[in-house]
Amino acid sequence: MQARELRLVASTLLILIGCLACGAAIAAHWVDSVLLDTDTFVEAFEPLARDEGVRRLTSARVSSAIVEGADLTARAEELLPEFAMPLAERFIAQFEEVVRESVEGFVHSDLFGDVWVDSVRIWHGSFSEAVRGTSTEYLAFEQNAMRVAVAPYLAALESRVDSPVLQPVVRLAFDQVRDSRVTVFESRLLSRTVRVVRWLYHTQVALWWIAAAGLLLGVAVAPRRLLAVTLGGLGVALAGAAPAVWVVTQRSTAQTVLGRLTGATADSSRVAYDALASPLLGWLLIAVGAGLAVAAVAGLAERVGISRRAVRQPE
């Protein structure tokens, strides 16, 4: 293989590596500045607290957790004689109804927004620490679940119980669940993507250097440098366009997944996804525009150079 051919192959490989690294570096920057930024993430998820679907699902899960944690049926079977069970069952049914009504009232109050935001902030803080490697308890981190504290719901429930018969029952039941937390959404997909997110975060600086070195060296060793710049610009544009298309096409998928996990309506899910994905889409489109601009200028310069050489050649 001749030296010119070797240079062409080396230039092509270097430019290809540089373009791929450029796309990955943009994604890594988004991971660091958006996905792992707790304030940005909380701001995106905060509107879900006002979504009726989220409130309904949270109410059902918290109510079930309180009732199951209290386990009054088992307590009654242990402490009461069999002839007293029908009366106990009536009280248990009344207790469960009060729990459902109280929790539902709480999630439709202004206080629920504060509880939701605090829960998202705590969960995302742990998630960010796990990705960044600053947490020493990564194995204990609940990667695929966001949980809320039960205590605020219990306080609202206690304030609604005015029956002298139910009050001691409620206090006894709450001792078992007062310090517990309830899962309000869980995603195995998130657990599987943690490794990718960690890799992008930890290789962010290296990816930018690889992108710059690949593109510059690819142009430097190319037999025709202006042509290499043109191809490099087109490669960067493609490296931005491909993931940009993916981000747009994933909008409906993310809407479905978020709705299934949190109970959010389609509109709320789209708003949350767009809040997180819009910065990434914007940066990718900037890469597309910059790459096309560089390719156009270099291509024009290449054509001008060819024309001048043709004019200079003797007839």
N, C-alpha and C positions, 0 to 999 in steps of 0.2 A: 504494500500500500504506500502510495506516494505521500510526501510531507503535506501537500495541500489537502489530500483526502483525510489524513489524520487530523489536521487542524479543523476541517469541516465537521468531522465526527465529534471531536472534543468540544467544539463550540456549541454544537447542537445539544449535547448532553448537559453541558454547563448551563446553558440558557434554560433548558427544560427543568433542571434542578432548581434554578433560581426562581422560575415562575411558580413552581409548586410550593416552594418555601415561602414565596410572597403571599400566596393565598392562605397558607397555614398561619403565617405571622399575623395577618389581619384577624383571623379567627382567634388566635391567642391573645391579641390585644383586646378583643371584645370580651373574652373570658375574664381577663384581669380587670378591665375597667367597668364592665357592665354586669356580667353574670355573677361575679364574686364580690361586687360592691353591695353591701347590705342595704344601704340607704336607697340605692336605685332599685334593688329587687323588692324591697318593702313598698316603695312607691308604686311599683307595677302591680303588686298583689293587694294593696290596700283597698281598691274599689270593690274587690270581691266580697268584702264584708257587707256590702249593701245589696249584694245579689240574692234574690229570693231562693234560688236553687242551693246556694252555699248555706244559707241560713237553715233551710229545711233539712239538708243532709247533716249538718253539724248538730242540729237539734235532735235528730233521730239517734245519731251515734252517741252523743253525750247522755241522753236520757237512758239509752240501753245500757251504757257503761255504769251509770249510777245505780240502776235497778239491779244489774247483775252483780255489781260490787257489794251492794247491800245484802243481797241473797237472803231476804227476809223469810222466804218459804223454808229454807233449810234451818234457819234459826228457830222458826216456830215449831217445826217438827222435832227439834231437839229439846225445846223447853216446855212445850204445851202438851197436854194429854190429847188423845185423838178426838174426843168429843168436842174439844174447843177449836179444832182446825177450821170448821166452816166459818166461825166468827173471825178467826185470824185471816182467812183468805179474803174476807170482805175488807178488812183493814189494809191488807196488802194491795188489793186492787185499788182502793182509795189512794193509798200512798203512791202507787205507780201513776195514777192519773194526775195527782198533784205534781209529781216529778215532771211529767210530760208538759203539763200546762206551764209550769214555772220556767223550765228550760226554754220552751218556745217563746215565752214572754221575754226572757232575757236576750235571746238572739235577735229579737226584733226591737231591742232597745238600743240607745246610743252607746251603752257600755260595751256591747258586743264588738264594736269597731276597735275599741282599745285592746280588748282581749285578743282579737284576731291579729292586730298589728304586732302586739308583743309576742305572740306565738310564732308568727312569720319571722320576726327579727331574731328570736332565740334559735329557731331551726336553721335559718340561713347563716347565722353566725357560726354555728357548729359545722355546717356544711362547708363554709369558706375555710375554716380552720383545718378541716380534714383534707381539703383539696390542696391548700397551701403547705400542709405538713407542719403547721404550728401547733396542732393538737397532739398531746401525748396519749390521748385516749381514743385513737382512731377506731379501734376495734369495737369500742362501746358506742360509737356514733351511729345513730339510727339513720342510715343513709337514705332509706327509701320511705320514710314516714315523717309527717309533721304532726306533732301532738300538742294538745292544749291542756292547760291546768284545769282541774275540775272545781277548784275552790271558789272561783267567782260565781259559777252556776249554783253551787251549794248555798252560798250566801243569799243569792236571790231567792232560792227555794225556801230557805228557813224563814225569810221575811214574809212569805206568803202563807205559811202554815199557822193558822190560828186555833186549830182544834187542840184542846188539852189532851186528847187521847193520842193524836198523831205526833205531837211535839216530842215526847220522849222516844217514840219509835224513830222519828227522823234523826234525832241526835245520836241514837245508838247506831243507826245504819250509816250515818255519815262518818263515823269514826273509822270505818273500814276503807273509805274512798277519798277522804279529805285531801290527802297528799298525793293522790294519783294523777296521771295524765291520760288523756284519751286521744287515740289516733283519729285525725279528721281527714287525712288523705295519705295514701301509700302508693308508691310506684316502683316496681321492679326495674322499669326502664331507666330511671334515674340512677339506681344502684349500678347498672351495667355501664353507664356512661361516665361514672366518676373517674375511671382510669384514663379515659380520653381527655377529660377536662384537666386532670392533674398533669398529664403529659404536655398539653398545650400551655398550661400556666408555667411549668418549669422550663420549657424550651423556648419561651417567647423571645428572649434576647438572641439566643443562638439562631433562631429561625430568621430574624432580620439580617444577621450577619451572613447567613448562608444565601439568602435571597440576593443581597447586594454583591457578595463575592461571586456567586454563580453568574449573574447577569454581566457584571463588569469583566470577569475573566472570559466569559463566552464571547463577548464583543472583542476583547483584546486578541484572542487567538484566532478569530475568524478570518478566512481569506478575504472576504468582502465585509468590512466592518459596518458600513451603512445598511447593508442587507441584514446583517446580524442584529443591528439595532431595531430595524423594522420587525423582524421576527420576534425579538424580545418584547417589543411593545405589544404586538398581537398576542404573545403568550401571556403577558401580565393581564391584558384585557380578558382573555379567556379564563385565566385563573380567578378573576373577579366575577366574571359573568356566570360561570358554572355554579359556584356556591350561592350566588345571588338568586339564581333560578330555584335552587334547592330551598332556600329560605322562604321564598314566595310560595312554592308548592307545599311546603310543610305547614302552612298556616291552617289549612282545614284539618290536617291530622292533629296538630297541637290543640286546636279548638275542641276536637272530639275527646282527646286524651284528658285535657284539663277539665272538661265537663264531666267526664266519667270519674275522675279522681276527687274533685271538689264539689260536684253538683252544680257548677256554674253554668249559666245560660250561654248560648252561643255568642251573644253580643259581648258579655263580660269576658269570656274566654279570649275572644279576638282582641279586645282592648289590652288585656294582660300580655298576650303574645306580642302584639305590635309594640308595646312599650319596651319590651326587652329586645326584640329583633330589629327594630328600626335603626338603631345605631350601626349594627353590623351590616345591614343592607345598604345604608348610606355610604359606609366606608368601602364596601365592595364596588359600588357604582362609581365611586371616585377613582378606584383602581382601574375600572373599565375605561372611564373617560381619559385618564392619564395615559394608559397604555395605548389607546387608539390615537391620541394626540401625538405621542412620541413616534408611533409607527407611521403616521401620516407625514410628519416632518422629515423623518429619515427616508421614507420612500420617495418623497419629492426630491430630497437632496440626492438620492441615488440616481433618479431619472435625469436630473440636471447634469450630474457628473458624467453619465453615459453619453448624453447629448454633446457635451463639451468635448469629450474624447473623440467622438465621431467627427466633429467639425475639424479638430486638429489633425486628423489623419490625412495624409496626402492622397489626392485622387489617383 
